[in-house]
Amino acid sequence: MAVIDGEGKKVYKKKLPNDGPILLAGLEPYRGDLRGVVIESTFNWYWIVDLLMDEGYKVHLANPAGIQKYKGLKHSDDRSDALWLAEMLRLGILPEGYVYPKEDRPVRDLLRKRMHLVRLRTSLINSLQNIIARSVGGFLSGNKMKQLTKDHVAEVLDGEEYLALTGRVSKEVIDHLTRQIKKIEKAALKKVRPLPQYRYLVTMPGVGEVLGLTITLETGDIGRFVGVGNYASYCRKVPVSWTSNDKKKGRGNKKNGNKYLSWAFAEAAELARRNDALVRSWYNRKVAKTNMMVARSALAHKLARAAYHMMKEEAPFDQNRLFGYSVGPGGGTDKGVGKTTRLD
């Protein structure tokens, strides 16, 4: 913990344990004069930010990805880092992160736990499919493995004692994970379904309950984004490149942003491409001009921009605004008909 005055001079510096009462006692002598408290956004910042905000302190969450050390330093440690955080706040150059509201954070983290469980279930399904392929030369789809009403795995691996046990154990774990995943979805939907942004998001092609939940909870307050470009960047759906004089000068940090939103819009683009005729038509034309990967990325980018406007304006999905043209008679496209604001 470090405290500096208005001229940047060190007033207090001491290493303290991660203990709430001790940290509050260290700040108490300066409570009346503190303009703000900076906390670095590490993996475990929730508790201390909540503690300080509950005590009435003005808390700033520092974004480590945006902080650069002074290159002339010969020595740096946690003590000097604490002073540097305070100095950046004093100078008004502190890169800040978003403090997600305390009351909404648990349901967002619950949905992230669902994704963790889905990945575990997928790994078990893939392993079981490999066992079936090499043992009996057959194939069983993941959807059949996940069915709770009938055990298709036992039918395929019935006959050899140890092989049957492998299938039975795997199926029991898959079923248990499926029940927990459904339990999480039910709880999250109960909390999020009444929100207007969720109701509008699920009108978008490719967005169902799970993706609607993810986009709603990971976005949070849409007002924190200055414009649609900022939101698309946060979703990791913008190109990452540095150029000078039309020459490439390296690449930026493509991982800046929210990985869960990046996944959600990539999934939405793939589902929309499969199930929506207008989206598929646009996608196919894009593929003909570029390639499949560029087309998928461009479609995900369009959907992210559409989602921003839907949440900002609290309006349902409008395909005319997404592509800049409407569907004409017989399923064709009438460019310029019903044209509104383009999102690309």
C-alpha positions in Angstrom: 0.0 0.0 0.0 1.3 3.4 -1.0 0.0 6.9 -0.5 1.2 10.0 -2.3 0.3 13.7 -1.9 -0.8 16.2 -4.6 2.8 16.8 -5.7 3.6 13.1 -6.1 5.7 12.8 -2.9 5.5 9.6 -0.9 3.5 9.9 2.3 3.1 6.3 3.3 4.4 2.9 2.0 4.1 -0.5 3.7 3.6 -4.1 2.8 0.4 -5.4 4.4 -1.3 -8.8 4.4 -4.5 -9.4 2.4 -6.7 -8.8 5.4 -9.6 -6.4 5.3 -9.5 -4.8 8.7 -5.7 -4.3 8.5 -6.0 -2.7 5.0 -8.8 -0.4 6.3 -6.8 0.6 9.3 -3.8 1.5 7.0 -6.1 3.8 5.0 -8.0 5.3 7.9 -5.6 8.2 8.7 -5.9 9.4 5.2 -9.6 8.8 4.6 -10.6 12.5 4.6 -7.9 13.5 2.1 -7.9 10.6 -0.3 -9.1 11.5 -3.8 -9.2 7.9 -4.9 -7.8 4.4 -4.3 -6.3 2.3 -7.1 -6.6 -1.5 -7.1 -4.8 -3.5 -9.8 -7.1 -5.8 -11.7 -5.7 -9.2 -10.7 -7.6 -12.5 -10.5 -8.8 -11.9 -6.9 -9.8 -8.2 -6.9 -13.5 -8.7 -6.1 -13.3 -8.8 -2.4 -11.1 -5.8 -1.8 -12.9 -3.5 -4.3 -16.2 -4.4 -2.7 -14.8 -3.8 0.8 -13.4 -0.4 -0.1 -16.6 0.7 -2.0 -18.8 -0.4 0.9 -16.6 1.8 3.2 -17.2 4.8 0.9 -13.8 5.0 -0.9 -13.7 6.0 -4.5 -12.1 3.0 -6.1 -10.4 2.8 -9.5 -9.7 -0.6 -11.1 -6.4 -0.4 -13.0 -6.2 -2.3 -16.2 -2.7 -4.1 -16.3 -2.9 -4.6 -20.0 -2.9 -0.8 -20.5 -0.1 0.1 -18.1 3.4 0.6 -19.2 6.4 0.7 -16.9 8.9 3.5 -17.2 11.7 2.0 -19.3 14.5 3.8 -17.4 13.8 1.8 -14.1 16.6 -0.5 -13.0 14.6 -2.0 -10.2 10.9 -2.7 -9.9 8.8 -4.5 -7.3 5.4 -4.4 -5.7 6.3 -1.4 -3.7 7.3 0.7 -6.7 4.3 -0.6 -8.6 2.0 0.7 -5.9 3.6 4.1 -6.1 3.3 4.1 -9.9 -0.4 3.3 -9.7 -1.0 6.2 -7.4 1.1 8.5 -9.6 -0.9 7.6 -12.8 -4.1 8.4 -10.9 -2.7 11.8 -9.8 -1.6 12.6 -13.4 -5.0 11.5 -14.8 -3.4 8.8 -17.1 -4.5 5.7 -15.3 -5.9 3.0 -17.7 -9.1 1.8 -15.9 -11.2 -1.3 -16.1 -14.9 -1.7 -15.5 -16.1 -2.6 -12.0 -18.9 -5.0 -12.8 -21.8 -4.4 -10.3 -21.5 -6.5 -7.2 -25.2 -7.6 -7.2 -25.0 -8.9 -10.8 -21.5 -10.5 -10.7 -22.6 -13.8 -9.1 -25.0 -14.7 -11.9 -22.4 -13.8 -14.6 -19.9 -16.0 -12.9 -22.5 -18.8 -12.6 -22.9 -18.7 -16.3 -19.1 -18.9 -16.7 -19.2 -22.0 -14.5 -21.7 -23.5 -17.0 -19.2 -23.0 -19.8 -16.6 -24.8 -17.7 -18.9 -27.8 -17.1 -19.8 -27.9 -20.8 -16.1 -28.2 -21.7 -15.7 -31.0 -19.2 -18.7 -32.8 -20.7 -17.4 -32.3 -24.2 -14.0 -33.8 -23.2 -15.7 -36.9 -21.8 -17.9 -37.2 -25.0 -14.8 -37.0 -27.2 -13.0 -39.6 -25.1 -15.9 -41.9 -25.2 -16.3 -41.5 -29.0 -12.6 -42.5 -29.4 -13.1 -45.6 -27.3 -16.2 -46.6 -29.3 -14.3 -46.0 -32.6 -11.3 -48.1 -31.8 -13.1 -50.8 -29.8 -16.2 -51.6 -31.9 -15.5 -49.6 -35.1 -18.7 -47.6 -34.7 -19.8 -44.0 -34.0 -22.2 -42.5 -31.5 -23.2 -38.8 -31.7 -22.7 -36.4 -28.8 -26.5 -35.7 -28.7 -27.3 -39.4 -28.2 -24.7 -39.6 -25.4 -26.2 -36.6 -23.6 -29.8 -38.0 -23.7 -31.1 -38.6 -20.2 -34.0 -40.7 -21.1 -32.1 -43.5 -22.8 -28.6 -45.0 -22.4 -27.3 -45.4 -26.0 -23.8 -45.9 -24.7 -24.6 -49.2 -23.0 -26.2 -50.5 -26.2 -23.0 -49.9 -28.2 -20.4 -51.2 -25.5 -22.5 -54.1 -24.2 -20.6 -57.4 -24.3 -17.2 -57.0 -22.7 -17.1 -56.4 -19.0 -14.4 -53.8 -18.6 -15.4 -52.0 -21.8 -19.0 -51.8 -20.6 -17.8 -50.4 -17.2 -15.9 -47.7 -19.0 -19.0 -46.7 -20.9 -21.2 -46.9 -17.8 -18.9 -44.7 -15.7 -18.5 -42.2 -18.5 -22.2 -42.0 -19.1 -23.0 -41.4 -15.5 -20.6 -38.5 -15.3 -21.9 -37.0 -18.6 -25.5 -37.3 -17.2 -24.5 -35.7 -14.0 -22.9 -32.8 -15.8 -25.9 -32.4 -18.0 -28.2 -32.1 -15.0 -26.0 -29.5 -13.4 -25.7 -27.5 -16.7 -29.5 -27.4 -17.0 -29.8 -26.4 -13.3 -27.5 -23.4 -14.0 -29.4 -22.4 -17.1 -32.7 -22.4 -15.3 -31.3 -20.2 -12.5 -29.7 -17.8 -14.9 -32.8 -17.5 -17.0 -34.9 -16.7 -14.0 -32.7 -13.7 -13.3 -32.0 -12.5 -16.8 -35.2 -13.3 -18.8 -37.1 -10.2 -17.5 -34.3 -7.8 -18.7 -35.3 -5.9 -21.9 -31.8 -6.4 -23.5 -32.1 -10.2 -23.2 -35.6 -10.2 -24.8 -34.4 -8.2 -27.8 -31.1 -10.2 -28.2 -32.9 -13.5 -28.7 -34.7 -12.1 -31.7 -31.3 -12.0 -33.5 -30.5 -14.9 -35.9 -28.2 -17.5 -34.3 -28.9 -16.2 -30.7 -30.9 -18.5 -28.4 -31.2 -18.7 -24.7 -27.6 -19.5 -23.8 -26.0 -17.0 -26.2 -28.6 -14.4 -25.1 -27.7 -15.0 -21.5 -23.9 -14.8 -22.2 -24.1 -11.6 -24.3 -26.4 -9.9 -21.7 -24.4 -10.8 -18.7 -20.9 -10.3 -20.2 -21.9 -6.9 -21.6 -23.4 -5.5 -18.5 -24.2 -1.8 -18.8 -24.2 -1.0 -22.5 -23.8 2.7 -21.6 -20.2 2.1 -20.6 -19.3 1.8 -24.3 -18.8 5.2 -26.0 -19.8 3.8 -29.4 -20.5 0.7 -31.4 -16.8 0.5 -32.4 -15.7 0.3 -28.8 -18.2 -2.5 -28.2 -17.0 -4.5 -31.2 -13.4 -4.1 -30.1 -14.3 -5.3 -26.6 -15.9 -8.4 -28.2 -12.5 -9.0 -30.1 -14.3 -8.5 -33.4 -12.0 -5.8 -35.0 -8.8 -6.3 -37.0 -5.5 -6.1 -34.9 -2.7 -4.4 -36.8 -0.2 -1.6 -36.5 0.8 0.2 -39.7 2.9 3.2 -40.7 3.3 4.6 -44.2 1.2 1.6 -45.4 3.7 -0.8 -43.9 3.0 -3.4 -41.2 4.7 -2.5 -38.0 3.7 -5.4 -35.8 0.4 -6.4 -34.2 -1.6 -5.2 -31.2 -2.8 -7.4 -28.4 -5.6 -9.4 -30.1 -6.6 -10.8 -26.6 -7.7 -7.4 -25.4 -11.4 -7.6 -24.7 -13.8 -10.2 -23.4 -13.2 -13.8 -24.5 -16.7 -14.9 -23.6 -18.3 -12.3 -25.9 -15.8 -13.3 -28.6 -17.0 -16.9 -28.3 -20.7 -15.9 -28.1 -20.7 -13.9 -31.4 -18.6 -16.5 -33.2 -21.1 -19.2 -32.2 -24.0 -16.9 -33.2 -22.5 -16.2 -36.6 -22.1 -20.0 -37.3 -25.7 -20.7 -36.2 -27.1 -17.8 -38.1 -25.2 -18.9 -41.3 -26.8 -22.4 -41.0 -30.4 -21.4 -40.2 -31.1 -18.0 -41.7 -31.5 -17.7 -45.4 -30.6 -14.0 -45.7 -27.5 -14.4 -43.5 -26.4 -17.4 -45.5 -26.8 -15.5 -48.8 -24.7 -12.7 -47.5 -22.1 -15.1 -46.1 -21.8 -17.0 -49.4 -21.2 -13.8 -51.3 -18.5 -12.8 -48.8 -16.8 -16.2 -49.1 -16.8 -15.8 -52.9 -14.9 -12.5 -52.5 -12.5 -13.5 -49.7 -12.4 -16.8 -47.8 -14.3 -18.8 -45.2 -12.5 -17.5 -42.2 -12.7 -13.8 -43.2 -16.4 -14.3 -43.9 -17.1 -15.8 -40.5 -15.2 -13.1 -38.8 -17.0 -10.4 -40.7 -20.4 -11.9 -39.9 -19.6 -12.1 -36.2 -18.5 -8.5 -36.3 -21.8 -7.5 -37.9 -23.8 -9.4 -35.3 -21.8 -7.7 -32.5 -22.6 -4.3 -33.9 -26.2 -5.2 -34.3 -26.4 -6.4 -30.7 -24.9 -3.1 -29.5 -27.7 -1.1 -31.2 -30.4 -3.5 -30.0 -29.3 -3.1 -26.4 -28.6 0.6 -26.7 -32.0 1.4 -28.3 -33.9 -1.4 -26.7 -35.2 -2.5 -30.1 -35.7 -6.0 -31.7 -33.5 -7.2 -34.5 -33.9 -5.5 -37.9 -32.3 -7.3 -40.9 -32.6 -4.2 -43.0 -30.1 -2.4 -40.7 -27.8 -5.3 -40.6 -27.2 -5.7 -44.3 -28.4 -2.4 -45.7 -31.2 -4.0 -47.8 -34.4 -5.9 -47.3 -35.8 -9.2 -48.6 -37.7 -8.6 -51.8 -40.5 -10.7 -53.3 -39.7 -14.4 -53.7 -36.8 -14.2 -51.3 -34.5 -11.9 -53.4 -32.9 -8.8 -52.1 -34.0 -5.2 -52.9 -31.0 -3.0 -52.3 -32.1 0.4 -51.1 -35.6 -0.8 -50.2 -36.4 0.1 -46.6 -32.8 1.2 -46.1 -31.8 2.6 -42.7 -28.5 3.0 -41.0 -25.9 0.5 -42.1 -24.0 -1.3 -39.4 -20.8 -2.0 -41.4 
